[in-house]
Amino acid sequence: MRVEKLEGVALSTSPAVLDFLRRTGPIRQRLTYNPFDPSSFRARQRYLQEHYRGDRRALSAALIEYNRHIGAGPEALRNAERLAAPEALAVVTGQQAGVAGGPLFTLYKAITAIQLARQQSEALGVPVIPVFWVAGEDHDFAEIARVEFPGREGPVRLTLGGAPAGRVSVGHLPVGEAVAEFLAALEEALPPTEFRAPLMEALREDAHRAGNLADWFARLMARLFRESGLVLINPMWPGIRRLEAPFFQEVLRRSREVDAALAAGIEAWQAAGYAPTLDYKAGDVNLFHYVDGQRMPLAGDGEAVWVRDHPELRWPLQDRIDLAAAAPEQFSTNVVTRAVAQGWLLPDLALVAGPGEIQYWGQLPEVFRVFGMEPPVIYPRTSATLIEPPIARYMEKLSLSPAEVFQGDLAERRHRLLEEVDTIGLDELFDRFQAEVEERHRRLLETIQHLDPDLVQVGQENRRQILRQIQILREKAWQAHRQRHQVMIRQLDRTAQCLLPGGELQERVHTVIYYLAKYGPDLPERLVRALPLPAEAGATSHLLVYLG
């Protein structure tokens, strides 16, 4: 495995994210900790020593219980136990519970968290634990149900069936027949390698043992990072929900303050010149309430709360505050309060974030202050592309540099390659021929037009038809030329499909499971050892990982 750095491949085109990575612009006043300055982590450590009020023993016990439940290894259980220590800290990341592991960037988030936790544990001299937040509360089934990876004849796209009606949390969806059908289709589509059968066996075993789709995802993550001690947290786990109960009560009590703080944060974000990415609706409580299994957003006025889209479902505020204490499983955070809940539960030294998260955390400092808290160090996740050996050979054969792939125009490169092997000079040949025909046609028309003025119009139409036929012949000639060099074109198209699927970075599109099937289940651990942290590679670097 060989790793190269490539500058100029943007993790995001958002001005806010680019400012954050370059440490320029007004985002520095919004997210004050500099993730590339070691003193930021020492400052955050001091802050947590003074301000973190979480119940460490209860948190540790709940995490041990959950990680044992999902089959985590001994190192993860030891790490969960270490969080009970008064000096222990956490590097947190997370993602939706994507089917078959989700897109590759999910892997890179976990890898970055593991590496940063190790670095800061050594630097600060205290246990720093990597924690992955499994977003099992999310109800966007379509977002977690799709997988895509390269196939011989083009992209392979599979979708898990069994989409629920309405807003059902993934953590409430049982692993049923649709998963068995999906796994059968996945096995058929994956390349036949030595790793495919044991990988599919593991996926089926995890599906059989998992109570829901979120736990199925968590089991795979626990498998992949067994040696690295990644601790997984699912906020829907009863022990975690009990710890969240006081937080839910506080959000309900202070919902008007949270609403005003969020509005102020978004306004400040806009004043800084950045486009808001949070969906603000005045009067939101910024909590969901489970009603008949549906995850419904709450609104309120300080005296009562109701389901935003169904105001007939209304309760006195104190009634829901009492319910949050007695049955916290009936509530769930939204994108705003989830960020704060993380710091309420965990001694969060840092958050490993993707570009979308960097933007919405930049809008939340005012909300944190409502609860007497501050956001942690926001640290960008690693951004990488995996280059398989055949693709590396194609790039060498086609004299295609990484910069041309990621920063150039592959369609233009395709045209240039065809021109380079065009020994006839097709365009020049047809351009010259067309010019000669047009000149002869012009002279002919000048000679005969005195016979009848109407011949001018007839001649012009005749010229258009001749030029059209020449263009058809030109296209046919180029088609024949492409056919003669179709192997080269297929290699270029395959390179584009594998490295920039649909024009997007590979990490946003391709599923983890394809690379595990081809390069083995230890691939994530090898990447942990091989990849540099963003601060070491350069904040704006994109990593090219040549697989062997």
Stockholm file with secondary structure:
# STOCKHOLM 1.0

chainA/1-548         MRVEKLEGVALSTSPAVLDFLRRTGPIRQRLTYNPFDPSSFRARQRYLQEHYRGDRRALSAALIEYNRHIGAGPEALRNAERLAAPEALAVVTGQQAGVAGGPLFTLYKAITAIQLARQQSEALGVPVIPVFWVAGEDHDFAEIARVEFPGREGPVRLTLGGAPAGRVSVGHLPVGEAVAEFLAALEEALPPTEFRAPLMEALREDAHRAGNLADWFARLMARLFRESGLVLINPMWPGIRRLEAPFFQEVLRRSREVDAALAAGIEAWQAAGYAPTLDYKAGDVNLFHYVDGQRMPLAGDGEAVWVRDHPELRWPLQDRIDLAAAAPEQFSTNVVTRAVAQGWLLPDLALVAGPGEIQYWGQLPEVFRVFGMEPPVIYPRTSATLIEPPIARYMEKLSLSPAEVFQGDLAERRHRLLEEVDTIGLDELFDRFQAEVEERHRRLLETIQHLDPDLVQVGQENRRQILRQIQILREKAWQAHRQRHQVMIRQLDRTAQCLLPGGELQERVHTVIYYLAKYGPDLPERLVRALPLPAEAGATSHLLVYLG
#=GR chainA/1-548 SS CEEEEEETCCSCCCHHHHHHHHTCSTHHHHSCSCTTCHHHHHHHHHHHHHHCCCCHHHHHHHHHHHHHHTTCCHHHHHHHHHTTSTTCEEEEEEECCCGGGCBHHHHHHHHHHHHHHHHHHHHHTSCEEEEEEECTTCCCHHHHHEEEEEETTEEEEEECCCCCSSSCCGGGCCCCHHHHHHHHHHHHHSCCCTTHHHHHHHHHHHHHHCSSHHHHHHHHHHHHTTTTTCEEECTTSHHHHHHHHHHHHHHHHTHHHHHHHHHHHHHHHHHTTCCCCSCCCTTEEEEEEEETTEEEEEEECSSEEEETTEEEEEEEHHHHHHHHHHCGGGEEECHHHHHHHHHHHSCEEEEEECHHHHHHHTTCHHHHHHTTCCCCEEEECCCEEEECHHHHHHHHHTTCCHHHHHHSCHHHHHHHHHHHTCSSCHHHHHHHHHHHHHHHHHHHHHHHTTTCTHHHHHHHHHHHHHHHHHHHHHHHHHHHHHHHTHHHHHHHHHHHHHHSGGGSCHHHHSBHHHHHHHHCTTHHHHHHHHCCCHHHHCTTEEEEEECC
#=GC SS_cons         CEEEEEETCCSCCCHHHHHHHHTCSTHHHHSCSCTTCHHHHHHHHHHHHHHCCCCHHHHHHHHHHHHHHTTCCHHHHHHHHHTTSTTCEEEEEEECCCGGGCBHHHHHHHHHHHHHHHHHHHHHTSCEEEEEEECTTCCCHHHHHEEEEEETTEEEEEECCCCCSSSCCGGGCCCCHHHHHHHHHHHHHSCCCTTHHHHHHHHHHHHHHCSSHHHHHHHHHHHHTTTTTCEEECTTSHHHHHHHHHHHHHHHHTHHHHHHHHHHHHHHHHHTTCCCCSCCCTTEEEEEEEETTEEEEEEECSSEEEETTEEEEEEEHHHHHHHHHHCGGGEEECHHHHHHHHHHHSCEEEEEECHHHHHHHTTCHHHHHHTTCCCCEEEECCCEEEECHHHHHHHHHTTCCHHHHHHSCHHHHHHHHHHHTCSSCHHHHHHHHHHHHHHHHHHHHHHHTTTCTHHHHHHHHHHHHHHHHHHHHHHHHHHHHHHHTHHHHHHHHHHHHHHSGGGSCHHHHSBHHHHHHHHCTTHHHHHHHHCCCHHHHCTTEEEEEECC
//
